[in-house]
Amino acid sequence: MGNKHSSNINVLHIELGRHLYGGAKQVTYLIDALDKDSRFTQHLVCAANSEISNYNFDRCKTFSIGYKGDADLIGFKRLLDVVKRIKPGVIHVHSRRGADVWGALAAKFTGIPAICTRRVDNTESKFARFKYREYQAVISISEGVRKIVSKHCEKVKYQEVIHSAVDQEEYAQPANQQWLKNKYNIPQHHFVIANFAQYIPRKGQADLILAMRELTAQFNNLTCLLFGKGSQEEHYKSLIDRYNLHSNVKLCGFTNEVASILPNIDALVHPAYAEGLGVILLQAGISKCAVVSTPVGGIPEIVKHQETGLMVEPGDVSSIVEAVTLLLTKPDKNKALASALHKHVKTHFSIENMAKEYTVLYNQITNA
């Protein structure tokens, strides 16, 4: 995209997710960055009682609407009423949960140009093209996502990749390993690995638990912390029970302390089967934490094998064992990979870069 400066632009953001992480967190990064630019007037439509509805923006005005999900026609009417009242220069749809469909219809009914940011690499039905054709732009957060969504976007003018970003101040906290070991009852001499993700099959935690079975047979100084929640929790508990891993694998539940935890672990292991980009890998990078992950979705745009991290194939438990063993037994290698990842993320995944790219896009669309 070019480097033209934008004139005054009124952006209406739509984010209907319930929780303030993932895509919703990216929305706050973007809005906060653009709020510093007087050329922008911003509004946000979000679900009533969602976490983002209570976020304290500087200038952006928030409209909280009753919204029950994909099939909520009344929720769509409320959304459309806000769009007609605000009369923005551009509509920017950030979430799915029906927002991508309702945002497309709002653009169709009002004639206001719209952008949809696609954050996941899930396969969609052939009918998705009817949704995306109402958008002037469909933005993917990685090349991996664009490969999937572009199949449905033959009539979409702008199909750029704008990477998600990481808050480089929030995730650059000083290490305090004693705090972590006290909080999670970790023995002093243990090498600590962790995973932060929903407890769902495609995140690969079961493979990590199976790898821990082999690793603990070789090493007596290893702890694995699994942070998250989801449908697979009971299954993971049964695996831990079956292989007697209670002393080494801990299901820690969801946490809001990711930025405090990352600087104090020795490696992040993210053996996902699918991933839009992998924001946790960006967060680990800024925290100077070595990573093990898989070459799926947008992850190869962050992790280069043996350069900025270690790659294993999805489902390859033996390779996870080998990668963790390398990081545990070769501290210099661990440190070098962490340092390289830090440099790569800091250079390419800043909030400022993301905001600049969206600024150019808003300018292109409103002046088309």
C-alpha positions as CSV (number, residue, x, y, z in Angstrom):
1,M,0.0,0.0,0.0
2,G,1.1,3.6,-0.5
3,N,2.1,6.3,1.9
4,K,-0.6,9.0,1.4
5,H,-1.8,10.8,4.5
6,S,-5.4,10.6,5.4
7,S,-7.8,13.5,5.6
8,N,-10.3,13.6,8.4
9,I,-12.0,10.2,8.7
10,N,-14.8,8.9,10.8
11,V,-14.4,5.2,11.6
12,L,-17.0,3.0,13.1
13,H,-15.5,-0.2,14.6
14,I,-17.6,-3.3,15.2
15,E,-16.3,-5.8,17.8
16,L,-18.9,-8.1,19.3
17,G,-16.7,-10.5,21.2
18,R,-17.3,-11.0,24.9
19,H,-13.7,-11.1,26.2
20,L,-10.8,-8.7,26.0
21,Y,-8.1,-10.8,24.5
22,G,-7.2,-12.0,21.0
23,G,-9.0,-9.9,18.4
24,A,-10.7,-7.6,20.9
25,K,-7.4,-6.7,22.4
26,Q,-6.1,-5.8,18.9
27,V,-9.1,-3.5,18.5
28,T,-8.0,-1.6,21.6
29,Y,-4.5,-1.3,20.3
30,L,-5.7,0.2,17.0
31,I,-8.2,2.6,18.5
32,D,-5.8,3.8,21.1
33,A,-3.2,4.5,18.5
34,L,-5.6,6.3,16.1
35,D,-7.1,8.3,19.0
36,K,-3.7,10.1,19.2
37,D,-4.2,11.3,15.6
38,S,-6.6,14.3,15.4
39,R,-7.5,13.4,11.8
40,F,-9.6,10.5,13.2
41,T,-13.0,10.4,14.8
42,Q,-13.8,6.9,16.1
43,H,-16.8,5.0,17.4
44,L,-17.0,1.5,18.6
45,V,-20.1,-0.8,18.6
46,C,-19.8,-3.7,21.1
47,A,-21.9,-6.1,23.0
48,A,-23.5,-4.9,26.2
49,N,-21.6,-6.4,29.3
50,S,-18.6,-7.4,27.1
51,E,-15.2,-6.6,28.6
52,I,-14.4,-4.1,25.9
53,S,-17.5,-2.2,26.7
54,N,-15.8,-1.1,29.9
55,Y,-12.5,-0.2,28.3
56,N,-11.6,3.5,28.8
57,F,-10.7,5.0,25.5
58,D,-9.3,8.5,25.2
59,R,-11.6,9.9,22.4
60,C,-13.4,6.9,20.9
61,K,-17.1,6.8,21.8
62,T,-18.5,3.4,22.7
63,F,-22.0,2.2,21.9
64,S,-23.0,-1.0,23.8
65,I,-25.9,-2.9,22.3
66,G,-27.8,-6.0,23.3
67,Y,-26.5,-8.8,21.2
68,K,-27.0,-12.6,21.5
69,G,-25.0,-13.9,18.7
70,D,-25.0,-14.9,15.0
71,A,-28.8,-15.2,14.6
72,D,-29.8,-12.1,16.6
73,L,-31.9,-10.0,14.1
74,I,-32.8,-7.5,16.9
75,G,-29.1,-7.1,17.6
76,F,-28.5,-6.3,13.9
77,K,-31.3,-3.7,14.0
78,R,-29.6,-2.1,17.0
79,L,-26.3,-2.1,15.1
80,L,-27.9,-0.6,12.0
81,D,-29.5,2.1,14.0
82,V,-26.1,3.1,15.4
83,V,-24.5,3.1,11.9
84,K,-27.3,5.4,10.6
85,R,-26.9,7.7,13.5
86,I,-23.1,8.0,13.3
87,K,-22.9,8.0,9.4
88,P,-19.3,7.1,9.4
89,G,-16.9,7.3,6.5
90,V,-15.9,3.7,6.9
91,I,-17.2,0.7,8.8
92,H,-14.5,-1.6,10.2
93,V,-15.7,-5.1,11.3
94,H,-13.2,-6.8,13.6
95,S,-15.0,-9.9,15.0
96,R,-16.9,-12.8,13.7
97,R,-19.7,-14.0,16.0
98,G,-22.0,-12.9,13.3
99,A,-20.5,-9.4,13.1
100,D,-18.9,-10.2,9.7
101,V,-22.4,-11.0,8.2
102,W,-24.2,-8.1,10.0
103,G,-21.4,-5.7,9.1
104,A,-21.7,-6.7,5.4
105,L,-25.5,-6.1,5.5
106,A,-25.0,-2.8,7.2
107,A,-22.7,-1.7,4.4
108,K,-25.1,-2.9,1.8
109,F,-28.1,-1.1,3.3
110,T,-26.3,2.2,3.9
111,G,-23.8,2.3,1.1
112,I,-21.0,3.0,3.5
113,P,-17.7,1.3,2.5
114,A,-16.6,-1.4,4.9
115,I,-13.6,-3.4,5.9
116,C,-13.5,-6.9,7.5
117,T,-10.4,-8.0,9.4
118,R,-10.2,-11.8,9.2
119,R,-8.2,-13.3,12.2
120,V,-8.7,-17.1,11.8
121,D,-7.8,-19.6,9.2
122,N,-10.9,-21.7,9.5
123,T,-12.4,-23.0,6.3
124,E,-15.7,-21.4,5.3
125,S,-18.5,-22.5,3.0
126,K,-18.8,-21.5,-0.6
127,F,-21.5,-19.1,0.5
128,A,-18.9,-16.9,2.2
129,R,-18.3,-15.1,-1.0
130,F,-21.8,-13.5,-0.7
131,K,-20.7,-12.0,2.6
132,Y,-17.3,-10.8,1.5
133,R,-18.4,-9.2,-1.7
134,E,-20.1,-6.4,0.3
135,Y,-16.7,-5.3,1.6
136,Q,-14.3,-2.9,0.0
137,A,-11.4,-4.6,1.8
138,V,-10.9,-8.0,3.5
139,I,-7.8,-7.8,5.6
140,S,-6.0,-10.9,6.8
141,I,-3.7,-10.9,9.9
142,S,-1.3,-13.3,8.1
143,E,-0.4,-14.7,4.8
144,G,-1.7,-18.0,6.1
145,V,-5.2,-16.5,6.7
146,R,-5.1,-14.8,3.3
147,K,-4.6,-18.0,1.5
148,I,-7.8,-19.3,3.0
149,V,-10.0,-16.3,2.8
150,S,-8.9,-15.2,-0.7
151,K,-10.8,-18.1,-2.2
152,H,-14.0,-16.2,-1.3
153,C,-13.0,-12.7,-2.2
154,E,-12.9,-12.6,-6.0
155,K,-14.8,-9.3,-6.1
156,V,-13.0,-7.6,-3.1
157,K,-10.8,-4.7,-4.2
158,Y,-8.3,-4.7,-1.3
159,Q,-7.0,-7.9,0.1
160,E,-4.0,-6.9,2.2
161,V,-2.2,-8.6,5.0
162,I,-1.9,-6.4,8.1
163,H,-0.2,-8.3,10.9
164,S,-1.6,-8.2,14.5
165,A,0.6,-6.3,17.0
166,V,2.0,-6.7,20.5
167,D,2.2,-4.1,23.2
168,Q,5.9,-3.8,23.5
169,E,5.7,-2.0,26.9
170,E,3.2,-4.4,28.5
171,Y,5.2,-7.5,27.5
172,A,8.7,-6.2,28.4
173,Q,8.4,-6.7,32.2
174,P,11.4,-7.6,34.3
175,A,11.9,-11.2,35.3
176,N,10.9,-12.4,38.8
177,Q,11.3,-16.1,38.7
178,Q,10.8,-16.5,42.4
179,W,7.3,-15.0,42.1
180,L,6.4,-17.5,39.5
181,K,7.8,-20.5,41.4
182,N,6.0,-19.4,44.6
183,K,2.7,-18.8,42.8
184,Y,2.6,-22.2,41.1
185,N,4.6,-24.2,43.6
186,I,7.5,-25.0,41.2
187,P,10.7,-26.5,42.7
188,Q,13.7,-24.1,42.6
189,H,15.8,-26.0,40.1
190,H,13.1,-26.7,37.5
191,F,13.2,-25.7,33.9
192,V,9.7,-24.3,33.2
193,I,7.8,-24.5,29.9
194,A,4.3,-23.1,29.4
195,N,1.4,-23.0,26.9
196,F,-1.3,-20.3,26.8
197,A,-4.3,-21.3,24.7
198,Q,-7.9,-22.5,24.8
199,Y,-8.2,-26.1,25.9
200,I,-9.3,-27.3,22.5
201,P,-7.9,-30.0,20.2
202,R,-6.4,-27.7,17.5
203,K,-4.2,-26.0,20.1
204,G,-2.2,-29.3,20.6
205,Q,-1.9,-29.4,24.4
206,A,-2.6,-33.1,24.5
207,D,0.6,-33.6,22.4
208,L,2.5,-31.5,24.9
209,I,1.2,-33.6,27.8
210,L,2.3,-36.8,26.0
211,A,5.7,-35.2,25.3
212,M,6.0,-34.5,29.0
213,R,5.5,-38.2,29.7
214,E,8.7,-38.9,27.8
215,L,10.6,-35.8,29.0
216,T,10.0,-36.5,32.7
217,A,11.4,-40.0,32.1
218,Q,14.7,-38.3,31.1
219,F,14.7,-35.2,33.3
220,N,13.7,-34.7,36.9
221,N,13.8,-30.9,36.7
222,L,10.9,-30.0,34.4
223,T,7.6,-28.3,35.0
224,C,4.9,-27.6,32.3
225,L,2.2,-25.0,33.0
226,L,-0.9,-25.1,30.8
227,F,-3.0,-21.9,31.0
228,G,-6.5,-21.7,29.5
229,K,-9.9,-23.2,29.6
230,G,-12.1,-25.1,27.3
231,S,-13.8,-28.4,26.2
232,Q,-10.7,-30.6,26.6
233,E,-10.0,-29.9,30.3
234,E,-11.3,-33.2,31.5
235,H,-9.4,-35.1,28.8
236,Y,-6.2,-33.3,29.8
237,K,-6.9,-34.2,33.5
238,S,-7.3,-37.8,32.5
239,L,-4.0,-37.8,30.6
240,I,-2.2,-36.4,33.6
241,D,-3.8,-39.0,35.8
242,R,-3.0,-41.9,33.4
243,Y,0.7,-41.0,33.2
244,N,1.1,-39.8,36.8
245,L,2.3,-36.3,35.7
246,H,0.7,-34.4,38.6
247,S,4.1,-33.2,39.9
248,N,5.2,-31.9,36.5
249,V,2.1,-30.8,34.5
250,K,-0.2,-28.2,36.0
251,L,-3.6,-27.1,34.5
252,C,-3.6,-23.5,35.7
253,G,-6.8,-22.2,34.2
254,F,-7.3,-18.9,32.4
255,T,-4.9,-16.1,33.5
256,N,-4.8,-12.3,33.0
257,E,-1.1,-12.3,34.0
258,V,0.5,-13.5,30.8
259,A,2.8,-10.5,30.6
260,S,4.0,-11.2,34.1
261,I,4.5,-14.9,33.5
262,L,6.3,-15.0,30.2
263,P,9.6,-13.4,31.3
264,N,9.9,-16.1,34.0
265,I,9.5,-19.3,32.0
266,D,12.3,-20.9,30.1
267,A,10.3,-21.8,26.9
268,L,6.9,-21.4,25.4
269,V,5.6,-24.5,23.6
270,H,2.7,-23.9,21.2
271,P,2.1,-27.1,19.2
272,A,-1.0,-25.9,17.3
273,Y,-2.7,-27.6,14.4
274,A,-4.1,-24.4,13.1
275,E,-3.5,-20.7,13.9
276,G,-4.4,-17.4,12.3
277,L,-1.1,-15.8,13.4
278,G,-0.2,-16.7,17.0
279,V,-0.2,-13.6,19.1
280,I,1.1,-15.5,22.1
281,L,4.3,-16.0,20.1
282,L,4.6,-12.2,19.6
283,Q,4.1,-11.7,23.3
284,A,6.8,-14.4,24.0
285,G,9.2,-12.6,21.6
286,I,8.9,-9.2,23.4
287,S,9.3,-11.1,26.7
288,K,12.6,-12.6,25.4
289,C,11.3,-16.2,25.7
290,A,12.3,-19.0,23.5
291,V,9.5,-20.8,21.6
292,V,8.6,-24.1,20.1
293,S,5.8,-24.1,17.6
294,T,4.4,-25.6,14.4
295,P,4.5,-24.4,10.7
296,V,0.7,-23.8,10.4
297,G,-1.3,-20.7,9.5
298,G,0.6,-17.5,10.0
299,I,3.1,-18.9,12.5
300,P,6.0,-19.2,9.9
301,E,5.7,-15.4,9.6
302,I,6.9,-15.2,13.2
303,V,9.0,-18.3,13.8
304,K,11.8,-19.4,11.5
305,H,13.2,-22.8,12.4
306,Q,16.6,-22.6,14.1
307,E,16.6,-18.8,13.6
308,T,13.8,-17.3,15.8
309,G,12.6,-20.5,17.4
310,L,12.1,-24.3,16.8
311,M,9.5,-25.8,14.6
312,V,7.9,-29.2,14.9
313,E,5.2,-30.8,12.8
314,P,1.6,-30.9,14.3
315,G,1.1,-34.0,16.2
316,D,4.8,-35.0,16.3
317,V,5.3,-35.7,20.0
318,S,8.8,-37.0,19.5
319,S,9.8,-33.7,17.9
320,I,8.4,-31.8,20.8
321,V,10.5,-33.9,23.1
322,E,13.6,-33.2,21.0
323,A,13.0,-29.5,20.8
324,V,12.4,-29.1,24.6
325,T,15.4,-31.2,25.3
326,L,17.6,-29.0,23.1
327,L,16.4,-25.8,24.9
328,L,16.8,-27.4,28.3
329,T,20.3,-28.8,27.7
330,K,21.7,-25.9,25.6
331,P,21.1,-22.7,27.5
332,D,23.2,-20.7,25.0
333,K,21.0,-21.9,22.1
334,N,17.9,-21.1,24.2
335,K,19.1,-17.5,24.8
336,A,20.1,-17.0,21.2
337,L,16.8,-18.0,19.8
338,A,14.9,-15.9,22.3
339,S,17.1,-12.9,21.4
340,A,16.5,-13.3,17.7
341,L,12.7,-13.7,18.1
342,H,12.7,-10.5,20.3
343,K,14.5,-8.5,17.5
344,H,12.1,-9.9,14.8
345,V,8.9,-9.2,16.7
346,K,10.0,-5.7,17.9
347,T,10.8,-4.7,14.3
348,H,7.9,-6.1,12.4
349,F,4.9,-6.4,14.8
350,S,4.5,-3.0,16.5
351,I,1.2,-1.3,17.2
352,E,2.6,1.8,15.3
353,N,3.2,-0.3,12.2
354,M,-0.3,-1.8,12.4
355,A,-1.9,1.7,12.8
356,K,0.0,3.2,9.9
357,E,-1.1,0.4,7.6
358,Y,-4.8,0.8,8.6
359,T,-4.5,4.6,8.2
360,V,-3.3,4.1,4.6
361,L,-6.2,1.7,3.9
362,Y,-8.8,4.0,5.4
363,N,-7.5,6.8,3.2
364,Q,-7.6,4.6,0.1
365,I,-11.2,3.5,0.8
366,T,-12.7,6.8,1.7
367,N,-11.1,8.5,-1.3
368,A,-11.9,5.8,-3.8
